[in-house]
């Protein structure tokens, strides 16, 4: 982009074993915040790298006519399966790792902490850079936040300690503003939705219908324009009763086949943990009772179509 700072990165021909090793944990190169956000966005967007944009639409002040600035697809950087694994790992950073301070009650937050070392010999002048990049919701990211603090003062310069709490505060305000539903267990939605027939609707229309019903769309298509691609198949089938916030897989071309997923072992998990495990595989949950999962209707290790519903029983 015009006016954007450049990075200090290796040419591919200069990457040897040592460079590959140090690059793997983020040393000896620099990139801009926009480049970092763009890269992580591509990793969690089913592997689809998009061109950054700052304008969503242009409105003519005289006529009121608005012109949308369409997203620009750059390339596929990782597979959809790899993207799912990355999102799952980013979620575990917050639930189990150094990113715990980024958590927000009622929302699934994923992320990665960063603690950049100064260039050798410039420790006093430059100091450390503590950062945290977060996404939410984990399996269907709607927002990405990057906070970087230069030369942080205090007892710690670790990204998870210094910047993750700032990311948490941003998410706390922004997620409700964007209308992202909370999944706090004690306030969990109990309503159900009967899935409509979405065939022959455009992906854009189908997604809007699902979102209005409190459901989420997972779209598969070989076409980049979702406003013209028509739904040819859906999973679950129309007429299926789903709990709120369930995932509906939409297929917009004959070669976008329904994938099989292996049902995980949910015994002993809370309903939120079970839901996250299933959602990461594009599977859904129906739960009865309270407590932790004591039984599931489909055994662990069973192959089912993505979009399938796993019914679990909870008990104290």
BELZIZI-V30463 format. One record per helix or strand of 2 or more residues. SS is the DSSP state (H for helix, E for strand). FROM is the first residue (numbers start at 1). LEN is the number of residues. If there is no record, write none. Layout:
SS&FROM&LEN, SS&FROM&LEN
This chain:
H&12&3, H&17&8, H&33&12, E&48&3, E&57&3, E&66&3, E&73&4, H&80&16, H&100&3, E&109&8, H&123&4, E&129&8, E&143&8, H&159&4, H&164&15, H&185&3, E&192&3, H&203&10, E&216&5, E&233&3, E&241&3, E&247&5, E&260&3, H&271&9, E&284&6, E&292&5, E&303&3, E&309&7
